[in-house]
Amino acid sequence: MSLLMNHEFHWNKSFLAGLCVTLEITARRLTSSQATQTAVANPAFRRFQKLFLKAYLLALWADWLQGPYLYKLYRHYNFLESQIAILYVCGLASCVLFAPVASWLPQLLGRRQTCLLFCLAYSVCCITKLSQEYFVLMLGRVLGGLSTSLLSTVFEAWYVHGHIDVHDFPKEWIPVTFGKVADWSHGLAVGAGLVANLFAEWLGLGPVAPFLLAIPSLAACAWFVLSEWGQEDRQEGASGDKNGPLPNPLNAPKMQMSTRARFWRSCLDGLRCLLSDRRVMLLGGVQALFESVLYIFVFLWTPVLDPHGPPLGIVFSSLMAASMAGSTLFRLATSAPYRLQPGHLLCLAVLLAFFSFFMLMFSTVPGQPRPRESLLAFLLLELACGLYFPAVSFLQGRVVPMERRATVLVWFRLPLHLLACLGLLALHGEVSGAGAGETGSGTRHMFAGCAGMMLAALLAVVSLFTVGRNDADLRLEGTKSEGEI
């Protein structure tokens, strides 16, 4: 069974790689916008974009390296599945606690200094994986939650500040950079799975190897931030702009008070924006339901497949390739020849995710596991994720004001992480003392709960586009209002 599964996983990886290349070539031919062409022709923009990408992509590479073998590492240390669930809950709970702090720290320390803090915290998080002490690993999960919160906010904040306030590039060029980040991120994720598999399994270094391999990437990222970003910020400081706290110690208390005041005011403004616009609230509900389920999936995919002996790095690469295919399909579907609406594709993504969890309810029956069907369901879920994230990003850009977006997204993530924590705690209660992956029914019940949450997300999507039936903000430019989104 193990050799057959390995062969199938390698075949799936090859098929998905060919599909992704074909879709990417087609998408590039159909989706070259005027803004992209103008931005690419601007040498100053290209220099600044390259400066940002060198550091940020190293940070993403270090993050993806840790994806395939986290659960496997904890099992390698002989922890029970219920104990591992608590470690995951600690990581999610720290994300809840540090999400507002992640938007406050750049104001207090400066954007570049906070990026350096990310590199330090994530490196220490990786080092804790060498320990088999439960509380040391728990500390690592807390640091991982802080690092994840910083990764998703502070690098983007540095880039947007430099793009708009320093270089005065057009705002329409911002998606050009983050579109390139999305393309690279998928490729890095696929490559990270292969490299992690090479070191952990082929070279026999064990599941801790990918975490140690991430540390040099984080060190290189810190070097770029310290040197090249430092030079950029010094040039910016020479023009009179400030990227950090005031240097005069006599002004520090006033600065800190004003920083706290700005932070709380921005949080309240974000909450007010969320509560005053029903479209924003419904979109936040969709995001909380869908993405909290993904956190549960991140925990469950390894114990479902690992007992059957697949190479986890190859599986991870296959899942990321499926997500890449979904993202490329979104670009094709919204291009000029087809012009499908992001709202329609969001509905499709939620339906595909519901169907994948429905499949998993039957492929994870205790005593009768069907790993091939489970793998197919996981690939379908990742395909749905590839459609979901660009669709949600488009809608967020239309209904959430730019100046409120960071704090509104913090409020979005609060119920997201809380739902994921509750789900993992419920799983912990069911599997305590029994492995849900093989003998218990906790995994199957959790997949049933995830399917129910996807149905709720689908209702929220339908409500969102019922409210905005004739709202031009929810449609692509150049399409007629048909009152059907």
C-alpha positions as CSV (number, residue, x, y, z in Angstrom):
1,M,0.0,0.0,0.0
2,S,2.8,2.4,0.9
3,L,4.7,2.0,-2.3
4,L,1.5,2.3,-4.4
5,M,0.6,5.4,-2.5
6,N,4.0,6.9,-3.1
7,H,3.8,6.2,-6.8
8,E,0.3,7.8,-7.0
9,F,1.5,10.9,-5.1
10,H,4.4,11.4,-7.5
11,W,2.1,11.0,-10.5
12,N,-0.3,13.5,-9.0
13,K,2.5,16.0,-8.5
14,S,3.6,15.7,-12.1
15,F,0.1,16.0,-13.4
16,L,-0.6,19.1,-11.3
17,A,2.8,20.7,-12.3
18,G,1.9,20.3,-16.0
19,L,-1.6,21.7,-15.4
20,C,-0.2,24.7,-13.6
21,V,2.3,25.5,-16.3
22,T,-0.3,25.3,-19.0
23,L,-2.8,27.5,-17.1
24,E,-0.1,30.0,-16.2
25,I,1.0,30.4,-19.9
26,T,-2.6,30.9,-21.0
27,A,-3.3,33.3,-18.2
28,R,-0.3,35.5,-19.0
29,R,-1.4,35.8,-22.6
30,L,-4.9,36.9,-21.6
31,T,-4.4,39.1,-18.5
32,S,-1.7,41.7,-19.3
33,S,-3.3,45.0,-18.2
34,Q,-2.2,48.5,-19.1
35,A,-1.3,49.3,-15.5
36,T,1.0,46.3,-15.4
37,Q,2.7,47.3,-18.7
38,T,3.2,50.9,-17.5
39,A,4.6,49.8,-14.1
40,V,7.0,47.3,-15.6
41,A,8.4,50.0,-17.9
42,N,9.2,52.3,-14.9
43,P,12.8,51.7,-13.7
44,A,12.3,53.4,-10.3
45,F,9.2,51.2,-9.6
46,R,11.0,48.1,-10.7
47,R,14.0,48.9,-8.4
48,F,11.7,49.5,-5.4
49,Q,9.7,46.4,-6.2
50,K,12.8,44.2,-6.4
51,L,14.0,45.7,-3.1
52,F,10.8,44.6,-1.4
53,L,10.5,41.2,-3.0
54,K,14.1,40.1,-2.1
55,A,13.3,40.3,1.6
56,Y,9.7,39.3,1.6
57,L,10.1,36.2,-0.5
58,L,12.8,35.0,1.8
59,A,10.4,35.4,4.7
60,L,7.7,33.5,2.8
61,W,10.1,30.7,1.9
62,A,11.1,30.3,5.6
63,D,7.4,30.2,6.4
64,W,6.5,27.6,3.8
65,L,9.4,25.3,4.8
66,Q,7.7,24.7,8.1
67,G,4.4,23.6,6.7
68,P,4.8,19.9,5.7
69,Y,6.3,18.5,8.9
70,L,5.0,20.4,11.9
71,Y,2.4,17.7,13.0
72,K,4.8,15.0,12.0
73,L,7.5,16.5,14.3
74,Y,5.2,16.5,17.3
75,R,4.2,12.8,16.6
76,H,7.9,12.1,16.2
77,Y,8.3,13.4,19.8
78,N,5.6,10.9,20.9
79,F,2.9,13.4,21.8
80,L,-0.7,12.3,21.7
81,E,-3.0,13.8,19.1
82,S,-4.9,15.6,21.9
83,Q,-1.7,17.2,23.1
84,I,-0.8,18.3,19.6
85,A,-4.2,19.9,19.2
86,I,-3.5,22.0,22.3
87,L,-0.2,23.1,20.7
88,Y,-2.1,24.2,17.6
89,V,-4.6,26.0,19.8
90,C,-1.8,27.9,21.5
91,G,-0.6,29.1,18.1
92,L,-4.0,30.3,17.0
93,A,-4.7,31.9,20.4
94,S,-1.4,33.8,20.1
95,C,-2.5,35.0,16.7
96,V,-5.7,36.4,18.3
97,L,-3.7,38.2,21.0
98,F,-0.9,39.5,18.7
99,A,-3.1,40.5,15.7
100,P,-3.8,44.0,17.2
101,V,-0.2,44.2,18.5
102,A,1.1,43.5,15.0
103,S,-0.6,46.7,13.7
104,W,0.6,48.7,16.7
105,L,4.3,47.7,16.8
106,P,5.2,49.4,13.4
107,Q,3.9,52.7,14.8
108,L,5.9,52.2,18.0
109,L,9.2,50.7,16.7
110,G,9.1,51.6,13.1
111,R,8.2,49.3,10.1
112,R,11.8,48.2,9.4
113,Q,12.6,47.4,13.0
114,T,9.4,45.4,13.3
115,C,10.4,43.3,10.3
116,L,13.7,42.6,12.1
117,L,11.7,41.5,15.1
118,F,9.8,39.1,12.9
119,C,13.0,37.5,11.7
120,L,14.3,37.1,15.3
121,A,11.0,35.8,16.7
122,Y,10.6,33.2,13.9
123,S,14.2,32.1,14.2
124,V,13.7,31.4,17.9
125,C,10.5,29.6,17.1
126,C,12.4,27.3,14.8
127,I,15.1,26.7,17.4
128,T,12.5,25.6,19.9
129,K,11.6,22.6,17.6
130,L,14.9,21.0,18.7
131,S,13.5,20.5,22.2
132,Q,11.2,17.7,23.2
133,E,9.9,19.6,26.2
134,Y,6.2,20.3,25.8
135,F,6.2,23.8,27.3
136,V,9.2,24.8,25.2
137,L,7.3,23.7,22.1
138,M,4.3,25.6,23.4
139,L,6.5,28.7,23.7
140,G,7.6,28.1,20.1
141,R,3.9,28.1,19.0
142,V,3.3,31.4,20.8
143,L,6.3,32.9,19.0
144,G,5.0,31.4,15.8
145,G,1.7,33.1,16.3
146,L,3.5,36.5,16.8
147,S,5.6,35.8,13.7
148,T,2.6,34.9,11.6
149,S,0.8,38.1,12.6
150,L,3.8,40.2,11.8
151,L,4.4,38.5,8.4
152,S,0.8,39.2,7.3
153,T,1.0,42.9,8.2
154,V,4.3,44.6,8.6
155,F,6.0,43.8,5.3
156,E,3.0,45.0,3.4
157,A,2.9,48.1,5.6
158,W,6.5,48.9,4.7
159,Y,5.9,48.5,1.0
160,V,2.6,50.4,0.8
161,H,4.2,53.3,2.8
162,G,7.2,53.4,0.5
163,H,5.0,53.0,-2.6
164,I,2.6,55.9,-1.8
165,D,4.2,58.2,0.7
166,V,7.8,58.1,-0.3
167,H,7.9,57.4,-4.1
168,D,4.5,58.6,-4.9
169,F,3.8,55.8,-7.4
170,P,0.1,55.4,-8.6
171,K,-2.0,53.3,-6.2
172,E,-3.1,51.2,-9.3
173,W,0.4,49.8,-9.3
174,I,0.1,48.2,-5.9
175,P,-1.7,45.1,-7.2
176,V,1.1,44.6,-9.7
177,T,3.5,43.9,-6.9
178,F,1.2,41.8,-4.7
179,G,0.1,39.9,-7.8
180,K,3.7,39.0,-8.3
181,V,4.0,38.1,-4.6
182,A,1.0,35.7,-5.0
183,D,2.6,34.0,-8.1
184,W,5.9,33.6,-6.4
185,S,4.3,32.4,-3.1
186,H,2.6,29.5,-4.8
187,G,5.9,28.5,-6.6
188,L,7.8,28.8,-3.3
189,A,5.2,26.7,-1.5
190,V,5.6,23.9,-4.1
191,G,9.4,24.1,-3.9
192,A,9.4,24.2,-0.1
193,G,7.5,21.0,0.1
194,L,10.0,19.3,-2.2
195,V,13.0,20.7,-0.3
196,A,11.5,19.7,3.0
197,N,10.9,16.2,1.8
198,L,14.5,16.0,0.5
199,F,16.0,16.9,3.9
200,A,13.5,15.2,6.2
201,E,13.0,11.9,4.3
202,W,15.3,11.3,1.4
203,L,18.4,12.4,3.4
204,G,17.0,10.9,6.6
205,L,17.5,14.0,8.7
206,G,14.1,13.8,10.3
207,P,11.1,16.1,10.6
208,V,13.1,18.8,12.5
209,A,15.4,19.5,9.4
210,P,13.0,21.9,7.5
211,F,12.7,24.1,10.6
212,L,16.5,24.4,10.9
213,L,16.7,25.0,7.2
214,A,14.4,28.0,7.6
215,I,16.8,29.8,9.9
216,P,19.4,30.8,7.2
217,S,16.5,32.2,5.1
218,L,15.3,34.3,8.0
219,A,18.9,35.5,8.6
220,A,19.2,36.5,4.9
221,C,15.9,38.3,5.1
222,A,17.1,40.2,8.2
223,W,20.3,41.1,6.4
224,F,18.3,42.6,3.4
225,V,16.0,44.5,5.8
226,L,18.9,45.8,7.8
227,S,21.2,46.8,4.9
228,E,19.2,47.5,1.7
229,W,15.9,48.6,3.4
230,G,18.0,50.6,5.9
231,Q,19.6,52.5,3.0
232,E,16.1,53.1,1.5
233,D,14.9,54.4,4.9
234,R,17.9,56.6,5.3
235,Q,17.2,58.2,2.0
236,E,13.6,58.6,3.1
237,G,14.7,60.2,6.4
238,A,16.9,62.7,4.5
239,S,13.8,63.9,2.7
240,G,12.1,64.6,6.1
241,D,9.9,61.5,6.5
242,K,10.0,59.4,9.7
243,N,9.9,55.7,9.7
244,G,10.3,55.1,13.4
245,P,9.9,56.7,16.9
246,L,11.3,60.1,17.6
247,P,15.0,60.0,18.6
248,N,14.7,62.6,21.3
249,P,14.1,60.8,24.6
250,L,12.3,63.8,26.0
251,N,9.6,63.3,23.4
252,A,9.3,59.6,23.9
253,P,6.4,59.7,26.4
254,K,4.4,62.0,24.2
255,M,5.2,59.9,21.2
256,Q,4.1,56.7,22.9
257,M,0.9,58.3,24.2
258,S,0.1,59.5,20.7
259,T,0.9,56.1,19.3
260,R,-1.5,54.4,21.7
261,A,-4.1,57.0,21.0
262,R,-3.8,56.5,17.2
263,F,-3.9,52.7,17.7
264,W,-7.1,52.7,19.7
265,R,-8.7,55.3,17.5
266,S,-7.9,53.2,14.4
267,C,-9.3,50.1,16.1
268,L,-12.5,51.9,16.9
269,D,-12.7,53.3,13.4
270,G,-12.3,49.8,11.9
271,L,-15.0,48.4,14.2
272,R,-17.3,51.3,13.2
273,C,-16.7,50.6,9.5
274,L,-17.4,46.9,10.1
275,L,-20.7,47.5,11.9
276,S,-21.9,50.4,9.7
277,D,-21.7,48.6,6.4
278,R,-23.6,45.3,6.0
279,R,-21.5,44.3,3.0
280,V,-18.3,44.5,5.1
281,M,-20.0,42.5,7.9
282,L,-21.1,39.8,5.6
283,L,-17.8,39.6,3.9
284,G,-16.1,39.3,7.3
285,G,-18.5,36.4,8.1
286,V,-17.6,34.6,4.9
287,Q,-13.9,35.0,5.7
288,A,-14.2,33.9,9.3
289,L,-16.1,30.8,8.4
290,F,-14.0,29.7,5.4
291,E,-10.6,30.5,6.8
292,S,-11.2,29.1,10.3
293,V,-12.1,25.8,8.6
294,L,-8.7,26.0,6.7
295,Y,-6.9,26.1,10.1
296,I,-8.6,22.9,11.1
297,F,-7.7,21.4,7.8
298,V,-4.0,22.3,8.3
299,F,-4.2,20.3,11.6
300,L,-6.0,17.3,10.2
301,W,-4.5,16.5,6.8
302,T,-1.4,14.9,8.2
303,P,-3.0,12.4,10.7
304,V,-5.5,11.4,7.9
305,L,-2.8,10.6,5.3
306,D,0.4,9.9,7.3
307,P,-0.6,6.4,8.6
308,H,-0.6,5.2,5.0
309,G,3.1,6.2,4.5
310,P,3.0,8.9,1.8
311,P,6.0,11.4,1.5
312,L,4.5,14.4,3.3
313,G,6.7,16.9,1.5
314,I,5.4,15.6,-1.8
315,V,1.8,15.7,-0.6
316,F,2.3,19.3,0.6
317,S,3.7,20.3,-2.8
318,S,0.8,18.6,-4.6
319,L,-1.7,20.6,-2.4
320,M,0.1,23.8,-3.1
321,A,0.1,23.1,-6.8
322,A,-3.7,22.6,-6.7
323,S,-4.0,25.9,-5.0
324,M,-1.8,27.5,-7.6
325,A,-4.1,26.0,-10.3
326,G,-7.1,27.5,-8.6
327,S,-5.5,30.9,-8.5
328,T,-4.6,30.8,-12.2
329,L,-8.1,29.7,-13.0
330,F,-9.4,32.8,-11.3
331,R,-7.2,35.0,-13.4
332,L,-8.4,33.2,-16.5
333,A,-12.1,33.3,-15.6
334,T,-11.9,37.1,-14.9
335,S,-9.9,37.9,-18.0
336,A,-11.5,39.7,-21.0
337,P,-12.6,36.7,-23.0
338,Y,-14.7,35.3,-20.1
339,R,-15.3,38.1,-17.6
340,L,-16.8,36.0,-14.9
341,Q,-17.6,38.0,-11.7
342,P,-15.5,37.4,-8.5
343,G,-18.7,37.0,-6.6
344,H,-19.7,34.0,-8.8
345,L,-16.2,32.5,-8.3
346,L,-16.4,33.0,-4.6
347,C,-19.7,31.0,-4.6
348,L,-18.0,28.3,-6.6
349,A,-15.1,28.2,-4.2
350,V,-17.3,27.7,-1.2
351,L,-19.3,25.0,-3.0
352,L,-16.2,23.1,-3.9
353,A,-14.9,23.4,-0.3
354,F,-18.3,22.1,1.0
355,F,-18.2,19.1,-1.4
356,S,-14.6,18.3,-0.4
357,F,-15.6,18.1,3.3
358,F,-18.6,16.1,2.4
359,M,-16.3,13.6,0.7
360,L,-14.1,13.5,3.7
361,M,-17.0,12.5,5.9
362,F,-17.1,9.2,4.0
363,S,-13.4,8.7,3.4
364,T,-12.5,8.9,7.1
365,V,-14.9,6.3,8.5
366,P,-13.3,4.7,11.6
367,G,-11.7,1.3,10.6
368,Q,-12.4,1.9,6.9
369,P,-10.1,4.7,5.8
370,R,-9.8,5.5,2.1
371,P,-6.7,7.6,1.7
372,R,-7.0,8.1,-2.1
373,E,-10.5,9.7,-1.7
374,S,-9.2,11.8,1.2
375,L,-6.2,13.0,-1.0
376,L,-8.6,13.9,-3.8
377,A,-10.8,15.8,-1.4
378,F,-7.8,17.7,0.0
379,L,-6.7,18.6,-3.6
380,L,-10.2,19.8,-4.3
381,L,-10.2,22.0,-1.2
382,E,-6.9,23.6,-2.2
383,L,-8.3,24.2,-5.6
384,A,-11.2,26.0,-3.9
385,C,-8.7,28.0,-1.8
386,G,-6.9,29.2,-5.0
387,L,-10.3,30.5,-6.3
388,Y,-11.3,31.9,-2.9
389,F,-8.4,34.1,-1.9
390,P,-8.2,36.4,-5.0
391,A,-12.0,36.7,-5.0
392,V,-12.1,37.8,-1.4
393,S,-9.1,40.1,-1.9
394,F,-11.0,41.8,-4.8
395,L,-14.1,42.3,-2.8
396,Q,-12.2,43.6,0.2
397,G,-10.6,46.1,-2.0
398,R,-14.0,47.3,-3.2
399,V,-16.0,47.4,0.1
400,V,-13.4,48.2,2.7
401,P,-11.8,51.7,2.6
402,M,-8.1,51.7,2.1
403,E,-7.4,53.7,5.2
404,R,-9.5,51.3,7.3
405,R,-8.4,48.1,5.7
406,A,-5.7,47.0,8.2
407,T,-7.8,47.4,11.3
408,V,-10.9,46.0,9.6
409,L,-8.9,42.9,8.7
410,V,-7.8,42.6,12.3
411,W,-11.5,42.5,13.3
412,F,-12.1,39.9,10.6
413,R,-9.3,37.6,12.0
414,L,-10.6,37.7,15.6
415,P,-13.7,35.5,15.0
416,L,-11.7,33.5,12.4
417,H,-9.1,32.4,15.0
418,L,-11.6,32.0,17.8
419,L,-13.7,29.6,15.6
420,A,-10.6,27.6,14.7
421,C,-9.6,27.4,18.4
422,L,-13.0,26.2,19.3
423,G,-12.9,23.6,16.6
424,L,-9.6,22.2,17.7
425,L,-10.6,22.2,21.3
426,A,-13.7,20.2,20.3
427,L,-11.5,17.8,18.5
428,H,-9.2,17.6,21.5
429,G,-12.2,16.6,23.6
430,E,-13.2,13.8,21.2
431,V,-9.8,12.4,20.6
432,S,-8.3,12.7,24.1
433,G,-6.9,9.3,24.8
434,A,-7.7,7.9,21.3
435,G,-6.2,8.7,17.9
436,A,-8.9,10.2,15.7
437,G,-6.9,9.6,12.5
438,E,-7.4,5.8,12.6
439,T,-9.5,4.5,15.4
440,G,-11.6,7.4,16.7
441,S,-14.5,9.3,15.1
442,G,-13.3,12.8,16.1
443,T,-11.8,13.5,12.7
444,R,-15.0,12.5,10.8
445,H,-17.2,14.5,13.2
446,M,-14.9,17.5,12.7
447,F,-15.1,17.2,8.9
448,A,-18.9,17.1,9.3
449,G,-18.7,20.3,11.3
450,C,-16.5,21.9,8.7
451,A,-19.1,21.0,6.0
452,G,-21.8,22.7,8.1
453,M,-19.6,25.9,8.4
454,M,-19.2,25.9,4.7
455,L,-22.9,25.9,4.2
456,A,-23.2,28.8,6.6
457,A,-20.4,30.6,4.5
458,L,-22.4,29.9,1.4
459,L,-25.5,31.6,3.0
460,A,-23.4,34.6,3.9
461,V,-22.1,34.8,0.3
462,V,-25.7,34.7,-1.1
463,S,-26.7,37.4,1.4
464,L,-23.8,39.6,0.5
465,F,-24.7,39.6,-3.2
466,T,-28.4,39.9,-2.5
467,V,-27.6,43.1,-0.5
468,G,-25.4,44.4,-3.3
469,R,-27.5,43.2,-6.2
470,N,-27.0,46.4,-8.2
471,D,-23.8,47.5,-6.5
472,A,-21.1,48.3,-9.1
473,D,-18.4,48.0,-6.4
474,L,-18.9,44.2,-6.3
475,R,-18.4,43.8,-10.1
476,L,-15.5,44.0,-12.4
477,E,-15.2,47.2,-14.4
478,G,-16.8,47.2,-17.8
479,T,-19.6,44.7,-17.1
480,K,-23.2,45.5,-17.2
481,S,-25.4,45.6,-14.1
482,E,-27.7,42.6,-14.4
483,G,-28.8,42.4,-10.8
484,E,-27.7,38.8,-10.6
485,I,-24.4,38.8,-8.6
